[in-house]
Amino acid sequence: MLMSLRIVFIFLALVLALGGCQLDTGVKVIKMGHAQVVSHPVHQAMVFLGERLEEKSGGKLKVKVYPNQQLGTERELLELLQIGSLGMTKVSAASLEAFSPEISVLGLPYLFRDDAHITQVLEGEIGKELLLSTEKYWLRGLCFYDAGKRSFYSKTKPIATPEDLAGLKVRVQESKMAINMVRGMGGSPTPVSYGELYTALQQGIVDAAENNPPSFYNSRHYEVCKYYSIDEHTAIPDVVLVSTKVWSNLSPEEQVWLQEAADESAVYQTKLWKEAVEEALLEVQKAGVEISYPSKEPFLEKVAAVYAQVFQEQKQLEALVQRIQQTNK
């Protein structure tokens, strides 16, 4: 995978700082980058992860967190992990589709029945398999973070039915699954980097986007988009990853500490997430956003064709979807 000049500069900076896991007077410091602002539950959970790791290791193993795309976009952070110049990151599961066909299943619309079903799948055997499915690409999944449910927001009108997406340029993640979903619902999918989305909305490069309530609020996209339609079409989790190059240089005991700290941070992040969703919806309403709750049935009908297309292109996902749907049914 070719690296951009930006990646080269970041790589050189991290090399000068002794790479993804720095050894300083007997203390190992793992560098962790992500794209969210410091007020986001993801950042707070990562700080908590670092605190728990330091406690478990007696100060021998630490995490230094770089928020707000300081070290690059999600794609760039993944590339840095692959070469071992960055130790850890958090990305949306959608960003891992290129590395693991199996993990792309999490981007299918209306895959889960409810919150309990999500938990059963991600914390069970299927979740463990998905976390380790990217190891051959030097990316080891440690845990999932709750990223809520994604819904549409628009500059021009509420999205009450899929027909309202017709003619709209809808920002999507760089994910084939997301592109197929929006196209299947009748919109025009337009991949845009998350960090560039505010400007893209302002300038009319895109007319709408889709994300969870805390991200809609923390990104300040509500300043541009005054219609938020809670259709909850996907529940794509975030994934906390460690570079296998860094992981393999940890002792078995250090690996246990890191895994335990990650698992505990996931529990903490889920609590923070629920609080953040409530706050976000309240605050965007105060800012004049019209929140609506359209019927999901018309959207469900539209995505049946998306499933058929996915199963035709990736036959192995059909059996995985069946396993997910049968989980604790």
N, C-alpha and C positions, 0 to 999 in steps of 0.2 A: 504494500500500500504506500503510494507516494505521499510524502509529507509536504505540506505547504511551507512557504518561507516563514510564516508565523510559527508553525510547529518547530521549525529548525531553531528559531530564536529562543523559543521557550525551552527547547531541549538543551541548548547551550547554557541557558541560565540555570537550569536544574542540575546540569552536569557540574557547573561551577559550585553549586550548593551540595555536591556529593550525591546527586541522584535521588531516586525515590525513597530510599531508606538510609538516612544519614546516621553514622556512628559518631557520637560526640561524647568524649570522656566516659565511655562505657555505657552510654544511653543511646538506644536506637530510636530515631525519630522518623516516622513514616509520614510522607507528605500526601495530603488528600485534597483534591480539587473538586469543585462542583460549580454549577451555574446559577444557583439561587442566591437571593439577598440574605443578609444576616438575620432578618426578622422571620424568615421562613422556617417552618417546623423541621425541614430537612437539615438546615444548618445547625439548629439547636440540638437535634438528635446526634449529629456528627460530633459536636462539642461534647455532648454527654458520653458518646462512645470513647472519645479520647480520655475523658476523666475516669471512666470505668477501667480502661486499659491501663492507665497509669497506676491506679489503685491496685489492680490485680497483679501487676508486675513489680510492685514496690518501686515505681519510678524508673524501671529499666527500659520500658517500652512506651513511647509516646506517639501521639498523632498531632500534626500541625495542619490545620484546615485553611484552605485558600478558597473563599467564596466568590460569587458574583462574576464568574468567567475570568478571573484573574489569570488563570493558566490556560484558557481556551474554551471553545465550545465543547459540547458533549462528545462530538466526533473526535475533536482534537485530543480531549482528555483520554479517550479510549486508545488512541494511537500512542500517547505517551505511556500509558500503562503497558501496552504491548512491548515497548522497547525497554521497559523497566526504569525509565527516568522519572516516573511518577508512581507512587506506591498504591494509592487508593482513589476511588471516585464513586460518585452516585450518578447513574443515568436512568432515563426512562427505559423500560424493557423494550419499547419500540426502537430505541437506538441500537439494540443488539440483534435485530433481525438479520443483518448481513453476516453475523458470526454464528448464529444458531437458528436454523429453520424452525426448530421445535419451540423456541421462545416466542416466535412470531404469533403463536396461537393466542397469546394473551392480548393481542390487539384486535381479535375478532369482536365485532359488536354484539352486545347482549349475550355474552358467553356465560355469565354467572347469574344464578337465580336471585341471590341476595347477599348481604354482607357475610352471613354465616358460611355460605357456600364458598365465597372468596377465601375466607380464613382456612377452611377445611382443605382446599386445594393447595394453597400456597405454603401452608405449614405442614403439609403431608408429604407423602412419597413423591408425588408429581412435582411439587415445588422444589424438593431437593434435587431431583433429576434436572430440572430446568436451570437451577443455579450452577450446576456443574457442567452444563452442556456447552459452555463457551471455553472450557479449560484448554482445548486444543488450539485456541487462538490467544493463549497467554492471559486469559481473563477468568478469574475464579470468583463466582458469586458467593457472598457470605450470608446475605439475608435480603428480604424484600422490605421496602418501606411502603406504607400506604400512600398512594397518590390519588385517592378518591376516585370520583367518577367524572368523566369528561362530558361537557355539554357545549352547545353552540352559543356564541355571542356575536352580535352583529351591529354595524353602524346604522343600518337603515330600517330594520323591521324585526319583529319577533319571528323566530323559526317555529311556527306552530305545527307544520307538517313538512314532509320532505319536499313538497312542491315549492315551499318558500326558499329552498336552496337554489332553485333554478336561476341561472344567470349570475350567481354570486361566486366571486373568487374567494375560496375558503382556505385560510392558512392551515397546513397540516405539518406534522413532523416529517422528517426524511424517512418515511416508512411506507413500503409498498402496501401494507395492510391498510394504513390510514388513507392512502391515496385511493385504493379500491373502494373503501367504505364510503368516502365522500362522493366519489364518482357514481357509485351505486345508488346513493340517495338523491342524485340529481344535481349536485353542486360541481364546481370546477376546482379541484384540489390544487393548491399552490404551496409547495414546500418553501418555508422561510425559516431561517435560524431564529430561535426564541429570543435571542438578544437583539435582533433586528426587527422584531414584530411590531413594536410600538410605532416606529417610524413608518413601517410598511402600511399600517392601518391609517396613520395620519395622512400619508401621501396617496392613499387610494390604490396602492399596489395590490392589496387584498381588501375585501369588503367585510370579511367575517373571520372568525377563528373558533377554536374549541379547546377548552381546558377545564380544570377543576376550579372551584370557588377560591381557594387561597391563592392560586397562581394568577387568576383573573384579577384579584384584588392587589396582591403584592407587586405585580407587574405594572399596575396603574392603567391597564388596558380599558378599565371602566371609564376613564376620562374621555376615551374616543368612542367606545361602544356602549350604547345606552340600552341595549336589549340583550337579556341573558335568558335563554330558554333551556330549562333543566330537563333535557331528554335522557341524560345519563347513558349515552350510547356505548361507552367503553369504560372499563375499570382496569386500566393498565398500570401495574405497580411500578415503582422505582426499584432499582437493583443496586445494592452496595457491593462494589467489586474491589478485589485486590489483585495486583499484578502477580502472576505466577512466578515471575522472576524474583519478586520481593518475598512472596509466600515461601518459596523453596529455601530462602536464606534465613528463615526463622527456625528456631529449634522447635521440636514437638510441643514443648511446654508453652512457648511463645505463641504458637499457632492456636493452642487451646484458649489462651488468654484473649487473643484477638477475636476468635469465633464467639466466645462467650460475651465479650463486650459488644460485638455487633448484634447478637441476638437480644441482649438487654436494651440496646439502643432502639431496636425495632419496636419493642413493647412501649418504650417511652415515646417514640415518634407517633405511634398510633393514638396515644392519649392526646398529644399535642395537636395532631391532625384534626381530631373531632372538635376540639376547641377552636381551631383556626377556621374550620368550615363555617361554624356558627358566626364567628366574628366577621368573616369575609362577606357573607350574605347580608348581614346587618349593615355593614359599612357601605357596601356598594348601593344598597337601597337608599341610604342617607344621601348618597352622592347623586341620586336621581336615576339610577338604573331601574328599568322595568323588568322584574323577574316573573317569568311565567313557567307553568308546569304542563307542557303539552302531553297529550296521550302518546304512549310509546308504541301503540299498535301499528300505526301507519309506518313508523320507522322500522319496526320488526319485519313488516311485510317486504319492505324494500331490500333489507339486507339478506334475505334468503338467497338472492342471486350472488351475493358476495361470498357466502359459504360455498355455493356450488362451484364458483370460479376457483376459490382457494383449494378445494379438494381435488379439482381437476389438475391444478398446477403443482400441488404438494400433497400427493396421495397419503403420505405418512401422517399428515395432520388429522385426517378423518378419524383414525383410531384414537388419537390423543384427545380429540374433542369428545369422543364417546366416553373415554375414561373420566374426563372432567365432568361431563354431564351426569355420569352415574355415581359420582362421588357423594356418598351419604344421602342418596336420594330416598 
